[in-house]
């Protein structure tokens, strides 16, 4: 019986956000993302079936729930990961502890790409590089173009609106953390027509109630998720009634994974926040 060779599989190569060259002898077929944002990006590109495992907290896309759990984002079970034989692992570089896992996995011969997007342009770059690593360049470009088109639509809806209200984004309470300017949250606020009132060039900013009051936010956004489980509503907290945002009931509760995790849903976050900050502009008829 004659056996015909299959299609040629070309090597793929990108540079990750640590400056490391990621070289695969063929597009990745068995992928483990240690940070959930990359599961979402790959699923949005149509690569969901190539995800072979999850961390304990991952539940998007829903098909991940049937996959084996390999531990946490920062402490994966190296032996279990090795046994699953991934040809690509993707990690986020948000915290130093995450790089310990990268070093451990690298020592046993696994390929790990590390990304750390904090802006939409950086997010789009990551999506395109994941497209290269999976041989899905067309799908990744289509995804990026669709996300850019939605951001353009938000800008068109807001039009020439000059009002840019100050927004405080609560990452954690009661040991108060706010989102700084070196974060995807800052991009979400700005693209939604607001101004981040925490003007510190860090991802997370620790502050007290005095500093919060001095920042005079017009709107207050509370994330709920792993970093801020079941927070007390601001209007029930001591001293928070002083805030104009709380007095005027300009408080929005949001999903941490949607607002703080850079991924396709970051555009959903922009749309939701824009509608909250600028309801009159948002409810106008869409520009043609």
N, C-alpha and C positions, 0 to 999 in steps of 0.2 A: 504494500500500500504506500502510495506517495504521500509525503508530508510536506505541505507548503509552509514556508516560514511566515510568522505573523508580521505585523507592521513594525517597522524599525522604531525603537524607543530611544529618543535622543536624551543626552545628559542635559540637566537644567542647573542654573546657577544664579544666585542672588547674593547681595551683601545685606546682612541683617543690621539691626540698629546698634549693635556693639562694634560694628566694623568688620565682623567675621564673614569670611566667604563660606556660603552654604552651597555645597556641590553635591548633587545626586546624579547617579548614572542613568536614572529615568525619572519621570514625574512620580511624585509620592502617591502610593496607593493605600498605605496603612498609616494613619495619622493619629497622634494623641496631642490634644491641646491641653496644657496645664492651666491655662487661663481661659475662662469661659467665653470671652469676647471672640476668640479665634474660632471656636465652634460655630458661633453665630455668623461670622464672616464666611466660613467655608460652606455652611448650610445655605446661605443666601446666594452663593455661587453655584449651587447644585452639587456640592461635593459631600453631602451629608452621609452617604453610604460609606465613605472612606474613613469616617471617624470610628475608631475601634475601642475606645475606652473613655472614661470620664473621671473627673475628680468628684469628691463626695457631695459637693454643693451644686454640681451642674445639672440643669434640667431643661436647657434650651439648646437644640431642638428636643422635642419630647422623646424622639427615638433614642436619645442617649440613656434614658432610664433603663433600657434593656441591656446596656453595655456594662462591662465590669468596672467597678470603682477601683482606682489605683492609689487612693489616698488623697492628700490635699494639694493645693496649688504649690505650696512651699515645701511640703514633705511627702513627695510621691514615694511609693514602695518601689525601689529601684529593681529588685528581683522580679516583681510582678510585671513591671513595664518591660523589662528585658525579655521575659517569657512571651509577651504578646507580639514581639518582633516588629515593632513599628519601623518604617523607613524614614519617618520625620516626626519630631516632637517640636511643638511650638510653645514658647513660654513668654510671659510678660515680665518686664524688668522694673516693675513699679516699686519693689522693695528689695533691699540688699539680700534678705534671706532667700528670695527666689533664685538668686544666682548660685547659691550653694547647691540646689538641686541640679542646676544646669551643669555645674562642674562634676557632680557625681555621675550623672548620666553620660557625660562626655567621656569620663574615665573608663566606662564599660563599652565604649565604642559606638554609642548612639549619636545620631545627628540631631542637634538642637538648634533651632533658629529662635532668636530673641528679638522681640519688638517692643516699642514703648511709645505709641502714638499719644500725643497730647493736644493735637489740633486736627481739624478736618483734613487738611492737606497731608499730614502725616498718616492719618487713617487711610486715606485713599492710596497712598504709597504702599502701605502694608497690604491692602487688598490686592493691588496689582502684583506685588511680589509673591503673595500666596498663590495668585493665579499662575505665575511662572513656575513655582515649585510643584504645582499639581497638574501642569499642562492645560490649564483652563484660562488661558490668556483672554480669550473672547468673552467668556462669562464674567471674568473679573472686570474687564473694561465696561461691559454692559451694566454691571452693578454700580460701578463708580459713576458712570454717566447718569444713571437713574437717580442716585443720591444727590448728585450735583444739581440736577434739574429740580428736585424738590426744594433744595436750599434756595435756588434762584426764584422759585415760586413764592417762598416766604418773603424774600427781599422785595419782590414785586407787590405782594399784598401790603406790606408795610409802607411801600412807596417812599414818600418824602417826609414821613413822620419824624419830626425833630425831637420828640420826647423820648428820652432814654432813661427810664427809671432805674434807681439803684436797687440791686437785688442781693440779698444775703442768702447763700446756699448752705444749709446746715448739713454737715456730714455726720456729726455725732453729738449727742446730748446724754447726760448733763455735763460731762467733761467736754466742753464745747470745742468742736472743730468746724472750721468753715473751709470752703473750697477757695484756694488761691488762684492766681492768674496762670500758673503753670499746670493747667489741667484741662481736660476735655469739657468740664463743666463751665469753665470760663468762656470757651468757644460757644457752647450752647447758649449761654446768657447773651453774648454779644450778637450772635446770629438771630436771636429771638427779639432783638431790639432793646436790650437792657444793658446795664453797666454793673459789673461785679464790684460791690462796695468793699470787698476784701482785697485791697491793692498791694498784695505781697506776692513776690515771684516764687511761690512754692505751690506744690500740689495741695497740701493741707496746711492750715494755719490755726494754731491754738490761740484762743482769746477768751477774755472774761466778759462779764455782762457790761462792764463800763465801756470797754472797747466796742462792743456790739452797739450799745446805745449811741456812742459817738459817731458810728458809721452811718446812722440815720437811714436804714433801708426803707425804701418805698414798698417793697414786696419781700416776703419771707418764704423761702422754699425749704421744706423739710423732706429729706430722703428717708425712706424706710427700707431696711434690708439688713444684711449681715453686720454692717458697721453701726447701725442705728435701729436696734430692735425695739419696737413698741415705745417710741418716744412720747413723753407727755405733750399734749397739744400746747402750743405756745401761749394761748390765752389762759392756761391754768398754771403757768409757771410764775414764781416770784419775780417781780420787776419787769417782766416781758410786756405787761400791759402798757408800759411807757412808750413802747415802740409804735410809731405811726402805722407801720404795716399791720401790726396786731390790732390796734384800735380800729382800723378801717377794714379789718377782716380780709386783708390781702395776703392770705397764707395759703400756700399750695403744697399738698402732700404728694410725693412722687416715688416711683419705684427706683431704688438704688441702681439696679442692673440696667435700667433704661437711661438714666441720667449720668451716672458716674463711670459706666463701662464703655470705653470707646468701641463702637461697632455700628452696624447698620441702624440699630435703634436709636443712635444718637440723633439722627434726623427726626425720628418721631418725637424725641425730647424737644428739639427746636420748635417743631410745629405746636406742641402742647403749650410750651412756655410762651411762645409768641401770642397765642390765642388768649392766654391768661394776662399777659402784660398789656396787650393792645386789643381788647375786645372790639372796639369800634372799628378799627382798621381791619381786623381779622374777619369781621362779619360783613364787611362791604362785599359787593359783587367782585368776583375774581377778575383781574385784568385779562383782557383777551390777547 
